[in-house]
Amino acid sequence: MANIQDVALRAKVSIATVSRVVNQSEHKVNPVTREKVLKAIQELDYRPNALAKGLLMKKTMTIGIIIPNISNPYYAEIVRGIQDEADRAGYTAMIHNTDGKQERIVRHIYLLREKSVDGVIFSGGIINGYETLSSLRELKERVVVVGRHAVDFPAVMVDNMGGATQAVQHLIDLGHRRIGCIAGPEGSTTAADRLTGYRNALAQNGMAFKPQLVKRGNWSPESGYLLAGELLAGEQPTAILCANDQMAFGAIKAAREAEKNVPRELAVVGFDNVPTGSYFDPPLTTVEIPMYEIGVAAMRMLINLLSGEPFDKLRLFNTKLLIKGSTT
């Protein structure tokens, strides 16, 4: 494997000159000399040592991404946006899946610190407890979060409350008066905001909030299936708002097994607009979140943070209701 000295010998220049070209130093290099160095690099297939380059630049050009569930298409799409923007900026992304477990979150934060990543994007999950918050704060000015958290880090957020309100208003406009809700887990700010939006829509239309019509899932299709089954066996709603598409898929399966036609006998609305929703039968009415754009925005925010450039420390994305076959 060729090294920097081999390149210098081939180009007949000093090692310092090769270093200036490789690291795009502010020190001027004669254009003719630069071309000689680049030609030698190509001929020798020279690959600069990433660690040595990182020490020289005081950067590793590596960022960490912490997510709770890589199998959830919602997070997968956000990660795709982060990764594409990272690639454009010359960064490598390291993805850490935690399954939402606090001990794993803390462990992965420390693992990323040990690898000297330049920054971290924390997407989803719950930041609570002294140890989690303390471990993130030790990264100092190198953290961006996706979602609403009770922390003072730069953040990319979504109007979950407004999206849920719009979804329930759609169901009310269709004539539904007994609307169930399969909410997300306790402690999740995303789940809390979507449940608040559900309650707001009811209040705005003079409808009473009925706790027995609300169940709490864990974002999985299985929980949507089980909880929808409970609602249909008991309170008999004519419509259900699910706090994410995965739970909505499970709810539709439960409706079929209960011999309820969707949407004629039970309307179902999801949240997120994951790609598979359009191919479901019936196609899922859902609240669209620009997941890819959120990932891009989070990475761009982190780049600005690391470079010391001014930027808005809060970016709020709006949602959009997509009306499809599961409600009409």
C-alpha positions as CSV (number, residue, x, y, z in Angstrom):
1,M,0.0,0.0,0.0
2,A,1.4,3.3,-1.0
3,N,2.2,5.9,1.6
4,I,2.7,9.7,1.6
5,Q,6.4,9.3,1.1
6,D,5.9,7.2,-2.1
7,V,3.6,9.9,-3.5
8,A,6.3,12.6,-2.7
9,L,9.0,10.6,-4.5
10,R,6.8,9.9,-7.5
11,A,5.8,13.6,-7.8
12,K,9.3,14.8,-6.9
13,V,8.0,17.1,-4.2
14,S,8.3,17.3,-0.4
15,I,6.0,15.3,1.9
16,A,4.8,18.6,3.2
17,T,3.6,19.6,-0.3
18,V,1.7,16.3,-0.6
19,S,0.1,16.9,2.7
20,R,-1.0,20.4,1.7
21,V,-2.7,19.0,-1.4
22,V,-4.3,16.0,0.4
23,N,-5.7,18.1,3.2
24,Q,-6.6,21.1,1.1
25,S,-4.4,23.3,3.1
26,E,-4.8,27.1,3.0
27,H,-1.1,27.2,2.1
28,K,-0.9,27.8,-1.6
29,V,0.5,25.1,-3.9
30,N,1.5,25.9,-7.5
31,P,-1.2,24.6,-9.8
32,V,1.4,22.6,-11.9
33,T,2.8,21.0,-8.7
34,R,-0.7,20.2,-7.5
35,E,-1.5,18.4,-10.7
36,K,1.8,16.4,-10.4
37,V,0.8,15.4,-6.9
38,L,-2.8,14.4,-7.9
39,K,-1.4,12.4,-10.8
40,A,1.0,10.5,-8.5
41,I,-1.9,9.8,-6.0
42,Q,-4.0,8.4,-8.8
43,E,-1.2,6.3,-10.2
44,L,-0.2,4.8,-6.8
45,D,-3.9,4.5,-5.6
46,Y,-2.8,6.3,-2.5
47,R,-5.4,6.4,0.3
48,P,-4.6,8.9,3.1
49,N,-4.7,7.4,6.6
50,A,-8.0,8.6,8.1
51,L,-6.7,8.6,11.6
52,A,-3.6,10.6,10.8
53,K,-5.6,13.0,8.7
54,G,-8.1,13.3,11.6
55,L,-5.4,14.2,14.0
56,L,-4.0,16.8,11.7
57,M,-7.3,18.4,11.1
58,K,-8.5,17.8,14.6
59,K,-11.6,16.2,13.0
60,T,-12.5,12.6,12.3
61,M,-15.1,13.5,9.7
62,T,-17.4,11.0,11.4
63,I,-20.7,11.5,13.0
64,G,-22.9,9.2,15.1
65,I,-26.6,8.6,14.7
66,I,-28.6,7.2,17.7
67,I,-32.0,5.7,16.9
68,P,-34.4,3.5,18.8
69,N,-35.5,1.1,16.0
70,I,-33.8,0.8,12.7
71,S,-36.5,-1.6,11.5
72,N,-39.2,1.1,11.7
73,P,-39.4,2.8,8.2
74,Y,-39.8,6.1,9.9
75,Y,-36.3,6.1,11.3
76,A,-34.9,4.4,8.3
77,E,-36.0,7.3,6.1
78,I,-34.6,9.9,8.5
79,V,-31.3,8.1,8.6
80,R,-31.3,8.0,4.7
81,G,-31.6,11.8,4.7
82,I,-28.8,12.2,7.3
83,Q,-26.5,9.9,5.4
84,D,-27.1,11.5,2.0
85,E,-26.3,15.0,3.5
86,A,-23.3,13.6,5.4
87,D,-22.0,12.1,2.1
88,R,-22.3,15.4,0.4
89,A,-20.3,17.1,3.1
90,G,-17.6,14.4,3.3
91,Y,-18.7,12.8,6.6
92,T,-19.1,9.1,7.5
93,A,-22.1,8.2,9.6
94,M,-22.1,5.5,12.3
95,I,-25.6,4.2,13.1
96,H,-26.4,2.9,16.6
97,N,-29.7,1.2,17.3
98,T,-30.8,1.1,20.9
99,D,-34.3,-0.5,21.0
100,G,-35.2,2.5,23.1
101,K,-33.4,1.1,26.1
102,Q,-31.9,3.7,28.4
103,E,-28.8,1.6,29.3
104,R,-28.1,1.0,25.6
105,I,-28.5,4.7,24.8
106,V,-25.9,5.6,27.5
107,R,-23.6,2.8,26.4
108,H,-23.7,3.9,22.7
109,I,-23.2,7.5,23.6
110,Y,-20.0,6.6,25.3
111,L,-18.9,4.3,22.5
112,L,-19.3,7.2,20.1
113,R,-17.2,9.4,22.3
114,E,-14.5,6.8,22.5
115,K,-14.4,6.8,18.7
116,S,-14.0,10.6,18.8
117,V,-16.9,11.3,16.5
118,D,-17.2,15.0,15.6
119,G,-20.9,15.1,16.5
120,V,-24.0,13.1,17.3
121,I,-27.6,13.2,16.0
122,F,-30.1,11.8,18.5
123,S,-33.3,10.7,16.7
124,G,-36.3,9.4,18.6
125,G,-36.3,7.6,21.8
126,I,-36.6,9.3,25.2
127,I,-34.0,11.5,26.8
128,N,-34.7,11.1,30.5
129,G,-32.8,10.3,33.6
130,Y,-29.6,11.9,34.9
131,E,-27.2,9.5,33.2
132,T,-28.6,9.8,29.7
133,L,-28.7,13.6,29.8
134,S,-25.3,13.8,31.5
135,S,-23.7,11.6,28.9
136,L,-25.1,13.8,26.1
137,R,-24.0,17.0,27.8
138,E,-20.5,15.7,28.0
139,L,-20.4,15.9,24.2
140,K,-20.8,19.7,24.7
141,E,-21.6,21.6,21.5
142,R,-21.8,18.6,19.3
143,V,-25.3,17.3,19.6
144,V,-28.5,17.8,17.5
145,V,-31.8,16.1,18.4
146,V,-34.7,15.1,16.2
147,G,-38.0,15.5,18.0
148,R,-39.3,17.4,21.0
149,H,-37.1,16.8,24.1
150,A,-36.8,18.7,27.3
151,V,-33.2,19.6,26.5
152,D,-31.5,22.7,25.2
153,F,-29.7,21.1,22.2
154,P,-30.4,22.3,18.6
155,A,-33.5,20.5,17.4
156,V,-35.5,19.5,14.3
157,M,-39.1,19.0,15.3
158,V,-42.5,18.2,13.7
159,D,-45.9,19.8,14.4
160,N,-47.3,16.5,15.7
161,M,-50.0,18.2,17.6
162,G,-51.4,20.0,14.5
163,G,-51.2,16.9,12.4
164,A,-53.2,14.8,14.9
165,T,-55.8,17.6,15.2
166,Q,-56.2,17.7,11.4
167,A,-56.5,13.9,11.2
168,V,-59.3,13.8,13.8
169,Q,-61.1,16.8,12.3
170,H,-61.1,14.8,9.0
171,L,-62.9,11.9,10.8
172,I,-65.3,14.3,12.5
173,D,-66.1,15.8,9.1
174,L,-66.9,12.3,7.8
175,G,-69.5,12.0,10.5
176,H,-67.7,10.0,13.1
177,R,-68.5,10.8,16.8
178,R,-67.0,7.7,18.5
179,I,-63.3,8.1,17.7
180,G,-60.8,5.8,19.3
181,C,-57.1,6.5,19.7
182,I,-54.2,4.1,19.8
183,A,-51.5,6.4,21.3
184,G,-47.8,5.9,21.7
185,P,-46.0,5.0,24.9
186,E,-45.9,7.0,28.1
187,G,-42.8,9.3,28.3
188,S,-42.6,9.9,24.5
189,T,-43.1,13.5,23.6
190,T,-44.1,12.5,20.1
191,A,-46.8,10.3,21.6
192,A,-47.9,13.1,24.0
193,D,-48.2,15.7,21.2
194,R,-50.2,13.4,19.0
195,L,-52.6,12.5,21.9
196,T,-52.9,16.2,22.7
197,G,-53.9,16.9,19.0
198,Y,-56.5,14.2,19.3
199,R,-58.0,15.8,22.4
200,N,-57.8,19.3,20.9
201,A,-59.9,18.2,17.9
202,L,-62.5,16.7,20.1
203,A,-62.7,19.8,22.3
204,Q,-62.9,22.1,19.3
205,N,-66.0,20.3,18.1
206,G,-67.7,20.1,21.5
207,M,-67.1,16.4,21.9
208,A,-66.2,14.9,25.3
209,F,-62.8,13.1,25.8
210,K,-63.5,9.5,26.8
211,P,-60.4,7.8,28.4
212,Q,-61.9,4.3,27.7
213,L,-61.5,5.1,23.9
214,V,-57.7,5.6,24.3
215,K,-55.1,2.8,24.4
216,R,-51.3,3.1,24.6
217,G,-49.2,1.0,22.2
218,N,-45.5,0.7,21.6
219,W,-45.4,1.8,18.0
220,S,-45.4,-1.8,16.7
221,P,-48.0,-3.5,14.4
222,E,-48.5,-6.1,17.1
223,S,-49.6,-3.5,19.6
224,G,-51.9,-1.8,17.1
225,Y,-53.5,-5.2,16.4
226,L,-54.0,-6.1,20.0
227,L,-55.3,-2.7,21.2
228,A,-57.6,-2.3,18.2
229,G,-59.0,-5.7,19.1
230,E,-59.7,-4.5,22.6
231,L,-61.4,-1.4,21.4
232,L,-63.6,-3.3,18.9
233,A,-64.5,-5.9,21.6
234,G,-65.5,-3.2,24.1
235,E,-66.1,0.5,23.2
236,Q,-66.9,-0.1,19.5
237,P,-65.5,3.1,17.9
238,T,-66.4,3.8,14.3
239,A,-63.0,5.4,13.7
240,I,-59.5,5.0,15.2
241,L,-56.5,7.4,15.0
242,C,-53.3,5.5,15.4
243,A,-50.2,7.4,16.5
244,N,-48.1,5.8,13.7
245,D,-48.6,3.8,10.6
246,Q,-47.2,0.6,12.0
247,M,-50.0,0.5,14.6
248,A,-52.5,1.4,12.0
249,F,-51.5,-1.7,9.9
250,G,-52.2,-3.8,13.0
251,A,-55.5,-2.1,13.6
252,I,-56.7,-2.8,10.1
253,K,-55.8,-6.5,10.5
254,A,-57.8,-6.6,13.8
255,A,-60.8,-5.0,12.0
256,R,-60.7,-7.6,9.3
257,E,-60.7,-10.4,11.9
258,A,-63.6,-8.7,13.7
259,E,-65.4,-8.7,10.3
260,K,-65.4,-4.9,10.2
261,N,-65.1,-3.4,6.8
262,V,-62.5,-0.6,6.5
263,P,-63.5,2.1,5.9
264,R,-67.3,1.5,5.8
265,E,-67.6,0.2,9.4
266,L,-64.3,1.4,10.8
267,A,-62.2,4.3,9.5
268,V,-58.4,4.1,10.3
269,V,-55.9,6.9,10.2
270,G,-52.1,6.5,10.6
271,F,-49.2,8.9,11.1
272,D,-45.9,9.2,9.3
273,N,-46.7,8.1,5.7
274,V,-44.2,5.3,5.6
275,P,-43.7,4.0,2.0
276,T,-45.6,0.7,2.5
277,G,-48.8,2.6,3.4
278,S,-49.7,3.3,-0.2
279,Y,-49.5,-0.4,-1.1
280,F,-51.6,-1.6,1.9
281,D,-55.2,-2.7,1.3
282,P,-56.9,-0.3,1.6
283,P,-54.3,2.4,1.1
284,L,-53.8,4.1,4.5
285,T,-55.0,7.6,5.2
286,T,-52.1,9.1,7.1
287,V,-50.5,12.2,8.3
288,E,-47.4,12.8,6.2
289,I,-44.1,13.8,7.9
290,P,-41.2,14.8,5.6
291,M,-38.9,12.2,7.1
292,Y,-36.1,12.4,4.5
293,E,-36.0,16.2,4.7
294,I,-35.9,16.0,8.5
295,G,-32.8,13.9,8.3
296,V,-31.2,16.3,5.8
297,A,-32.0,19.3,8.0
298,A,-30.6,17.6,11.1
299,M,-27.3,16.8,9.4
300,R,-27.1,20.3,7.9
301,M,-27.7,21.7,11.4
302,L,-24.9,19.6,12.9
303,I,-22.5,20.7,10.1
304,N,-23.2,24.3,10.9
305,L,-22.8,23.6,14.6
306,L,-19.5,21.9,14.2
307,S,-18.2,24.7,11.8
308,G,-19.2,27.5,14.1
309,E,-21.5,29.0,11.4
310,P,-24.7,30.8,12.6
311,F,-27.9,28.9,12.2
312,D,-31.4,28.6,13.6
313,K,-31.3,26.2,16.6
314,L,-34.9,25.1,16.0
315,R,-36.4,23.9,12.8
316,L,-40.1,23.0,12.7
317,F,-41.6,21.0,9.9
318,N,-45.3,21.0,9.2
319,T,-47.4,17.9,8.4
320,K,-49.9,17.1,5.7
321,L,-53.0,14.9,5.8
322,L,-53.1,12.4,2.9
323,I,-56.6,11.1,2.5
324,K,-56.7,7.6,1.0
325,G,-58.8,4.4,1.1
326,S,-58.9,3.6,4.8
327,T,-61.2,6.6,5.6
328,T,-63.2,7.1,2.4
